[in-house]
């Protein structure tokens, strides 16, 4: 596949995810063995606060985000002083999600990085600054 076709495909997926309906945690958790990208929105739903990818939504939303402090977002929220119970409440009952399924992990990674570059979400571990160098972002 030429890079033009590949880029157009990523662009279409990006446009589709930003226009898609917001989903509940449980709706996303029902997706079994699906590769894709997810956007997490806080209660204001203005822009994503976190963008991630997974090769299995059911595992990511069934275990990783709900219980595991090894997930990047979970760790950042713990470091910010939230308890595991508070994090579960945010993830399950207060935050919303958008999801885009992908053909494979490479496509998911490309879409994830493109979306992070565009939105620069608050809780992603890195953003690209104007010189295209990766840098860590301090939490607010």
N, C-alpha and C positions, 0 to 999 in steps of 0.2 A: 504494500500500500504506500502510495506516495505521501510525502509529508503534508501536501495540500489537503488531500482527502482526510488524513488523520486529524489535522487541525480543524477542519470543518466539522468532523464528527464530535470532537471535544467541545467545540463552540456550540453545536446544537444541543448536546447534553447539558452544558452549562445553562443555556437559555431555558431549557425545559425544566431544570431543577429550580431555578429562581422564580419560575412562573407556576410551579406546582402548588397544590394545596398543602397547608400545614397538617402534619400528622401528630397523633399522640404517641407516647412512648410504647404503649401496648400494640398499636398498629404496626410500628416498625419492628417490634420484637417478634411479630408473627411471620416475618419474612424468613424463611428457612433456606440455608445454604445458598444465599444470594450474595454475589460480589457487587460492591457499589460504594458510593460516596454519600455521606450524610452531613447535613447542616443542622446545628443546634441553635435555636433562638430562645432568648430570654423572654420574659413576659411582655416586653415592649415590641417584640417581633420586628424591630427596625432593620437589623442586619445580623448575620450569624455571629455568635460569640465563639463558636468552635466549628471547625470543619475537619472531618475525618474520613477514613476509608476502612472497609472491612471486607473480608472474604466470606463472612457469615454473619448476617445481621442478627440472627437468633442468639448466637454466642455473644456478640458484642453488646447487644441490648439486654440479653437475658442474664448474663453473668458479669461481664467486664465492667460495664458502666454502673450497674446496680450495686455490686459488692466488692469489686477489686480496686485496691488503691494502687495497682500497678498501671492502670490506664492513665495516659498523660493528663487528661482533663480532671480525672478523679484526684490525682496527686496535686495538681495546681489548686484545686478547691480545698483540699485538706491543708495545704501549706498556707492558704489564705485564712485559715482558722475555722472553717466549717467542719461540723461533725459528719460522720458517715450517714447518720440519719437525716441531717439537713440536706446533704447531697442527694440522697435517694428521693427526698421530697421534691427537690427542684427538678431532677431528671424525670421522675415518673408523673408528677402531678402539675408542675408549673411551667415547664419548658415545652417548646414545640419543635418539630423536626420536618425537614424536607429530605427526600431520598431520591437518588438516581441510580438505577441498576446499570452495571457495566459488563462488557463481554469478558474481561479478564482483569487480573490485578494490575497489569501495566496501564491499561486504559483508566482504571480507577485511580491509580497514582497520578497520572497526568491530569485528570480532572480535578483531583484534590489539590494539587500544587497550583494549578491555574486559578482555582477559586480562592485559595489562600492569598495568592498574589493580588487578586482583584479586591477582596474584602478586608484583608489583614485583620482577621478575627482576634478579639481580645485574648482568648485562651490558647491560641495555637503557639507552639513552642518557638516558632521563628516567623519572620517576615523577610521580604527582600527589600533592602533599602534602595535608594536611587542609584547606587553603584553596583547593584545586583549581587552584593555580598550578603550572606546569611548573617543574621545577628539574633541574639537572644533578646527577648522583650521582657522587661520588668513588669510585674503585675501592678495594677493601679491600687 
